[in-house]
Amino acid sequence: MSMEDPFFVVKGEVQKAVNTAQGLFQRWTELLQDPSTATREEIDWTTNELRNNLRSIEWDLEDLDETISIVEANPRKFNLDATELSIRKTFITSTRQVVRDMKDQMSASSVQALAERKNRQALLGDSGGQNWSTGTTDKYGRLDRELQLANSHFIEEQQAQQQLIVEQQDEQLELVSGSIGVLKNMSQRIGGELEEQAVMLDDFSHELESTQSRLDNVMKKLAKVSHMTSGQKNILEGERNLPLEFSLFLSDFLRQVLNMQNWLGFSLESTEAFG
């Protein structure tokens, strides 16, 4: 059945109201059968409470009739078959009959009971009326205490449910707070790593600039050498004819070029690995 089906919510309230009305009706019957055991206040209070409860039940039954009409208009939404609808209609009919029976008995008995009570008061006189009033104070107080106790139990149940809801909400807030803390720590770590990488990139950029400057100087020297000689072969062949100092300079220069090429190749490999 659908969780949106409103029938069972109203049905539960109706059943509670019927139980309360039956208890009041039983007490009301006892008071009418023997008015000397109760005060006029208790009889009036019980009668009014019973009538109000019966009227409230009738209104709830009308609401149940409306829910059935809603279900019948769209049975696929509520997933109900004809058997379930018949059971619900039977509940409404039987409950309405119980209410009607109590109302009929109240209408039929109230006038006769009132006449008998007046006759008894007339026969007993003032003393009898006083005994009738004082002898039933305890019973009226007991009924009032029972109603107050039932009301207190209901309030305690509602407070317990509200407390449970608050505790569940607190647990959910703690979980959310923990998740936020984890995300904050992760963001801080990522930010620190990005800053470190930025510093490394700056250092590497400066190193590349220095390497480029050194490479430019080497290329300038190579250009000068190329103008002085027509090729490496001519240089080697003519090395014997060059002065000794120039030969030493040229050998040292070529060695520096070779070292620079090796170092530059290592730097490029490091750059690719870092990328």
Secondary structure, DSSP 8 states (H G I E B T S, - for coil): --TT--HHHHHHHHHHHHHHHHHHHHHHHHHHH-GGGS-HHHHHHHHHHHHHHHHHHHHHHHHHHHHHHHHHH-HHHHT--HHHHHHHHHHHHHHHHHHHHHHHHHHHHHHHHHHHHHHHHHHHHHHHHHHHHHTTHHHHHHHHHHHHHHHHHHHHHHHHHHHHHHHHHHHHHHHHHHHHHHHHHHHHHHHHHHHHHHHHHHHHHHHHHHHHHHHHHHHHHHHHHHHH-S-HHHHHHGGGTS-HHHHHHHHHHHHHHHHHHHHHHHHHHHHHHH-
